[in-house]
Amino acid sequence: MTAVLVIDDDAGLVRALQINLAAREYRVSTAHDGASGLGAAARERPDAVIVDLGLPDMDGAAVIRGVRGWSRVPIIVLSA
């Protein structure tokens, strides 16, 4: 099963993504800030990451740079 990590602080959007991705047979994990997202990415090694650019503790671009430091996983950027 393909694993997707969603990093976003909007609980409603995270829930909608979780429901829709799970319905399409993706395994979904979530994080609500950049630090937790980086930790989850390192621990879980997802097949794809969806990240918001506006996170409460750091810029989403910093999360992307952090992940890119050790992984080439596909990253989808969300932005309002």
matplotlib code that plots the C-alpha trace (Angstrom):
import matplotlib.pyplot as plt

x = [0.0, 1.3, 2.0, 1.3, 2.3, 0.1, 1.7, -0.8, -2.2, -5.8, -7.6, -10.5, -8.3, -6.2, -9.4, -10.7, -7.4, -7.2, -10.7, -10.3, -6.8, -7.8, -10.9, -8.4, -6.4, -3.5, -2.1, -2.2, -0.3, -0.5, 1.5, 0.2, 3.5, 6.8, 8.9, 6.4, 6.3, 10.0, 10.1, 7.3, 8.9, 12.2, 10.5, 7.9, 9.6, 6.4, 6.0, 4.8, 4.5, 1.8, 2.9, 1.4, 3.6, 2.1, 2.8, 2.7, 6.3, 8.3, 7.9, 6.8, 9.8, 12.0, 10.3, 10.9, 14.5, 14.8, 13.2, 15.3, 18.5, 18.0, 15.2, 13.9, 10.3, 7.7, 6.4, 3.1, 2.8, -0.5, -0.9, -4.0]
y = [0.0, 3.4, 5.7, 9.4, 11.9, 15.0, 18.0, 20.7, 22.6, 23.0, 20.1, 20.2, 20.0, 17.2, 15.2, 15.6, 14.5, 11.6, 10.4, 10.8, 9.2, 6.3, 5.7, 5.3, 2.8, 5.0, 4.6, 8.1, 9.6, 13.2, 15.9, 19.3, 21.3, 21.2, 19.7, 16.8, 16.4, 16.1, 13.5, 11.6, 11.7, 10.3, 7.6, 6.5, 7.0, 7.7, 7.3, 10.9, 14.0, 16.7, 19.8, 23.2, 26.2, 28.1, 25.9, 27.3, 26.6, 26.9, 27.7, 24.7, 25.5, 24.7, 21.3, 20.6, 21.5, 19.3, 16.3, 16.9, 16.7, 12.9, 11.9, 12.3, 11.4, 13.3, 16.3, 18.1, 21.6, 23.1, 26.8, 28.9]
z = [0.0, -0.9, 2.1, 2.0, 4.7, 5.0, 6.8, 7.4, 10.4, 9.0, 10.8, 8.3, 5.3, 6.8, 7.6, 4.1, 2.6, 5.0, 4.1, 0.3, 0.2, 2.4, 0.2, -2.7, -0.7, 0.4, 3.9, 5.3, 8.2, 9.4, 11.1, 12.1, 12.1, 10.4, 13.2, 13.6, 9.8, 9.5, 12.2, 10.7, 7.3, 8.7, 10.7, 8.2, 4.9, 3.0, -0.7, -1.1, 1.1, 0.9, 2.7, 3.4, 2.9, 5.9, 9.0, 12.5, 13.5, 10.3, 6.6, 4.5, 2.2, 5.2, 5.6, 1.9, 2.2, 5.3, 3.5, 0.4, 2.5, 2.6, 0.3, -3.3, -2.3, -4.4, -2.6, -3.4, -2.1, -0.7, -0.5, 0.1]

ax = plt.figure().add_subplot(projection="3d")
ax.plot(x, y, z, "-o")
ax.set_aspect("equal")
plt.show()
